């Protein structure tokens, strides 16, 4: 078979057994690969009623059928499992370098079951697949862990690495899995599942070839697409302030899908943060824990989050594997009292979750929260959302200053937002109540707090209001992964 590797690797962390499972051609014909193949496999492997944090759950790292074939825009990797947040199907996906690395090791996916008796890492390189102890990495943040792995690596080829931070080690249900120093498969509580299995990292360095049936055709089509994207440039004379105008146009009472070239333009220029102002103006961005509007977060506030101000800190742009757009960026964070000097540029979801959702217009605070979450391994959507929940509970007298360990949880209070996030990361005081998301927090607090917990089936929705894009609202409720924002939009995607 071309494109696919024809097999997956199954790793039992309880027994240490590692074995390959070959996949029949008809399975690929029906499920293709990636999430589809994971559905087929996990349905067979996970018994009904399995505890998402128990040994019967399976954590699958999946590549895609077209990854590595020369096809463009096919480099994302998927993590699939039974979600501890929703109790049902859970998945998350990420860019970076891990997806081709899975196939270069010879598999279409790597599936972990069982629970290790001590912290471990999984390694696959020229010496084959194996499990090794990881006590020296346990307790390090996600970025420190990746740096430590790379500094001690003696293999011929630098590995692709997926790793968890302290939040996942403590089994926070809103934790994710990091790749490439801050790219995240963040949703569905996948980090908590990895942490519950005591699996600190997977480290992949293979060299197997990936083929396509018609490489010349693939090359020609990819070049045509790349040429189309490369010609899409945002006019130099149009600054980020023009995005407010674009936002108003998108807010008109008609649904007109945005052309692909226009999307490429803004993503190449600003990344996803282009929506910081556009989304507030047109009603896409949830404000004040989904109760507010642009009247609460007007130009005097949202222009402080203008993407021009974000890329002013940008020191370089980067592309994920097989991507020609290059929406990623590395930013200078000196002067923000953070470890390190550089950080991944905050995405729109992060900017909104720690911005309009909290009525916070302090951009430095967003940079700080972004880096704290990246290092701890927290999903920024859920982290910002549970803080918004806590602020609204405080506003309505359900939480008091005694409950919040002395924090004044007022809307837009930057110092309190950062302090509360640190408590959530450490599961300290009120943070222990909030560390598993809004739905669990409401259960623990009681006092009619559930009406302030915005979630879909246990997971906080993405930072896109279904009243702006009704299809998104339907997806939040009806998708097998509740609250997902990346699959059903009718306006942006």
N, C-alpha and C positions, 0 to 999 in steps of 0.2 A: 504494500500500500504506500502511496505517496502522501506527503504532508503529515500524517499522524505517525506515531511511533509504534502503535499496535499493542501497547501494554501500559500498565500502571504499576507502581511499587506500593506494597502494603507493609507498613511498619507497625508491629505490636510493641508498644512501649512497656507493657507489663512483663512480657516474656523475653523481649529483645529479638524476637524472630523477625526477619526481613525476607519477603518473597515477592516475586513478580507475578502479576496476574495478566494473562494475555486476553485481549478483547477481540471478539469476533467482528468480522467486517460488517455484518448486518447491524451491529450496535452502532457503529460509526455512521452508517447510512441513516439510521433513525434519530440518533442523538447528537451527531456531529463531533462534539468535543466540548471542552470548557464546562460551563454550568450544566449543559445537557447531559454530558457523560457523567458528571458528578451526581445528578439526579438518579440516573440509572444505577450507579454503584451504591450510593448511600441508602437508597430505598431497600436494597438487598441486605446491606450490612448493619444498619442501625435498627435494633428491635423496637417494636411499639412500646411506648411508655418509657423509653430510655431517659435517664437523667442527663441533661445537656452537659453537666459538669462531671459526669461519671465515666467509668471505663468503657461503657458500651457505645458512647458517642464517637463519631469519626470526624476527624478534621482533615479535609481534602484540599491540597494545593493543586490547582489545575491550570494548565496552559490551554491555548486555543488551537483549533485545527489549522488555521492559516499562519500561526506564529512561526517565524523562521523560514517561511517559504519565499520571501521577497515581497510578499504582499504588505502594503502600507497600512498603518493605523490598526495593527492587529497584535500589539505587544502587551496587552494587559493580562495580568494573572488574576485568578479567582480563588477565593477561599470559601469553601462550602461546608456546612455543618448543621446540626440541630441547634437553633439559637437559644441561649439561656435567657435572652431578653423577651422573646415572644413565645417560646415553647414550640415553635414550628420551624419550617424551613428558614435557614439563614445563609446569606452569602454577602461577600464584600469583594470589591475588586480594586486593583491598583495598577499604576503605570510602573516605570522603572525597568529593571533588568532581569527580574526573576522569571518571567514567563518563558523567554527563550532558553534560559538556563535549565529549566525543568526538562525540556525536550532534548537539549544537548547532553543531558545525563542519560537519555534513552527512554524516557517515559512521557506519557501525556498527563500524568498526575502522580502525586505522592500523597498517600492516605495514611493517617496516623490513628491508631486505636489504642485502647488501654491507657494506663497511667504509669509513668516512670516512678520508681521508688525514691529518686533523688533528681536534682536538676540535671538535664542533659541537653546536648545539641545533636542534630542529625547532620552528617557530612556525606556528600557523594562527590568523589573526584576520581583521578586516575587509579586510585587504590581501591575503588569500589564503594558501596554504601555501608555506613556503620553508625553506631550510636556511641557518643563519648560523654564523659562526665563534664559538668559545666558549673561547678561550685564557684569558680573564679569569676564567672559572668553574672551569676544570680545576684540581684541587688543593684547592678549597674543600670543606668538609664539606657534607652534604646540606642541613642547616638554613641554613648560611651562603649556599649557592647559591640556595636559594629566596628568601631575604631580599634577595639582590643582584638577582635577576630582578625581584622585585616593586618594589624601590626605583627601578629604572630604567625601569619599564614606563610607556609613554605612551599606550597604547590606551584606548579609551572604557570598556572593561569589564575589571576585574581578571581575570587568567587563572587557570585550573587548571593545576597544574604537577606533573609527575612527574620526579624527578631522582635521580641516583646520587651516592654519596659516594666517598671515597678508596678504600674496600675494593673497590668495583666497578671503579674506575679501574685498580686493580692486578690486576683479574680474579680476585679471590677467588671460589672456586666456591660459597661460602656467603653471597654478598652479594645484596641485594635492591634494590628501587626504592621511593623515598619519595614521599609525597604529603601535602600539608597539614602540613608541618613535623614529620613523625614517624609518620604512618600508613604501613604497609609492605605491599607485595606482596613477601614475603620469601623464599619457598621456591623450590626447583628450580634455584637458581643463576641466576635471571633477571637479576640485577644484573650478573653476570659477562658475560652475553651482551651486555647494553647497553654495558658498559665495553669489551668487545672491539671493538664497532662504533664506539668513540669518540663515542658519543652521550651527551652530558652530561644533557640534559633535553628534554622535550617540553612546549611551552607553548601552551595552547589557550584561545581567547577568541572563541567564535562566538555567533550569535544566531538560529539557525534553529529553527523551531517543530517540535515533536514531537507527533504526534496519536495518538488512539486511535479505534477504530471506534465505540465507544459511550461517550463521555466521561461522560455522566450516570450510567451504570451503574458505571463505574470510580470515580466520585466517591462514590457511595452505598456501594459495597463497602469502599472505603478508609476512609470515615468510620466504618463499623461496626467495622472492625478497630482503628482508632485509639481508638475509645471503649473497646473491650475492653482494650487495653493500658493506656490512661490510668487505668482503674479498678484496675489491679493495683498495689498498694502494699505494701511490706514493713512489717509492724507496727512502729510507733515504739518499742514497749517491748522488741522483740526485737533484741538487739545481735548483733555478729558472732560472739559465743561460741555462739550457737544453731546456727551452721553446723556445729559439731562434732557436734551431735546429728543434724542432717540428714545429715551424712556417714556416721554409723553406720547410719542407716536405709537409705541407698543401698547400704551395704556388705553388706546381708543377701543370702543366697544365692537371690535371686529377681531377675528383671529386670522392672522396672515403669517404663515411660517417664515422665519428669517432665512434668506438665501445662504447657502453654505459658504460662499465667498465672504459675505459680510461677517459671519461668525468667525471665520478664519482670520479676518483682518483684526478684529478686536482681541481675539485670543493671542495672536502674535504680538500685538502691541502691549497689552496689559495682563494677559492671562485671565482667569475667571473673575478677577477682582474688577473687571470692567463693569460688572453688574452692581457694584457698590452703590452708585448713584442711580443708575438706570432702574434698578429693582425697587428702590424706595419711591421714585417718582411714579412708576406705572402700577404699583400695588403688588408686585411680585414678592417683595421682601416682607416677612413678618416683623412687626414692630411691637414692642412692649408686651412680650409674651403673647403675641397674636391678637392683642386687644386694641392696638393703636393703629395709626395711619400717618401719612406724611405730615399731618397737622401736629403730631407729637414729635416728629423727627424731620423738621423742615430743612431748607437749604443751609441755614446757619449751622446745622449739625452735620447733615450728610455730606456737604462739600468738604468737611474736614477729613472724610474717608475717601475722597476722590482718588481713583487709581493712579493719577499722576503723582500723588504724594507717596504712594506705595513704591512705584518704580523709581522714584528719586533715590531710594535706598538700594535699588537693584545693582549688583556688581557684575552679574553675568546671567545670561539666559541658558536654558538647556532643553533638550528634547529627550523624551522617553524613547525606548526602543521602537523602531519602525515608524516613528511619528515625524511628519514634516512640518507641523505647526510650531511646536516649541513653546508651549504656554508656561512652562516652568521657569522659575528664576531663583537665584540665590541673593539674599539681601544682607547688607551690613547692619548688624544689631549692636554695634559698640555704643556705649553710653546708656544702655537699658538695664544694666545690672543683671546680666545674664551670663551663664558660662559660654565661652566661645565668642567668636566675632561675627559669625555668619549663620544664617538660618534660611530654610526654604521660605520663599515668598508666601504669605498667607493667601489661601484660596478664598473665593467669594463666600462659600459656606461658613468658613471661620470668621470672616469679617462681619458677616451678618449676625451670626450666633453670639459674638462678643461685641457687636455694635448695636444696630437698631433694635434687636431683640431685647437688649438690656438698656436701651436709651443711652448708650455709651458712645460719645463722639471723640474719645481720646485714642488716636491711632497708635500711639506708643503702647497703650494697654493691650491693643489687639496683637501687636507684635510680640509682646511678652507672653500673653496667653497662648498664642500659637506655638511658641517655642517650648513653653512649659508642657503643653499637651504632647508635642512631638517627642519630647524627651521621656515623659512618663508613659506615653502610649495611650492617651485618651482620645476618643472620638470627639472632635471639636463641636460637631453638631449637637450631640447629646450633652456634652459638658456645658456649653452655653445655655442649652435649653433647661437643664436642671437648675442652673443658677437663676434663670428667669423665673422658674417655678418658685424657688426659694424667696426671691424678692417679692413676688406677688403675695406669697403667704405672709411675709413680714409686713407688707403694706396693709394687709387685712387682719392683722392681729393674731394670726394662727401661729406664727413664730415670733418670739420676743428676743430682745437683746441677750437675755440669759440663754435662750436656746441656741443663738448664733455665736456663742463664745465671745460676746461683746462687739460683734461686727454690726455696723449700721448698714443694713441691706436696703439702701435706697436706690432707685433707678438712676443709672449713670454714675454711681459712686465707684470710680476706677479702683481706688485703693481696696475697697471691700471686695470687688469682683476678683482681683488678683489674690487677695488673702483667702477668699472662700475656695477658689480653684486649688490653691495649695493644700487646703484642708481636705478637699475631695481626693486629691492625688495621694495623700498620706493616710486616708481613712481616719482622720483625726477629728474628734468632736462631732459637730454638725456634718462634717464631711463624710463621716461613716454612714450617715443616714442617706446622703445624696449620691454616694459613689456608684450606685447601681441603677441610676436613671430616675426619671420623674415618676413613673408608675410605681416602682418599688418604694420610692421616697414617700409618696402619698399613702401607701399602705402602712408605712411605719409611723408617719405623723398623725394620720387620722384627722379628726376635727374638721371634716368636710373639705379637706385640702385637695381632694381628688379633682374638684372642678377647676383647679388651676394647673393640673398636670396635663400638658398637651402631648398626646402620644397616639400611635396607631398600633393597636395590638401589643403594646408594651415598649415600642420603640419610638423615639422622638422623630417627627417627620423632618425632611430636608427643609432648607430655608427658601421655600417657594410656596406661595399662598395659592391654594386651590380656588380661591375666589378670583384670582387673576387668570389662572389656567385650569379650567374645570377638569380636564383630563388628568392633571396631576393630582387633584383631590380624589378622583376615582381610584387612581393607582395607590395612593396612600392607604386606602381602606381595602382594596381588592387584590393587590399584588400578593403573591405568596410570601414575599418579604415585606411586611407592612412598613410604611414610612419611607420606602425607597423613592429617591428623586431622580434617578438617572435613566429611567427606561420609558417613561410614558408621556413626557411633555410634548405638547402640540405647538409650542411657540419657539422655544430656544433650540431644540435638538432636531 
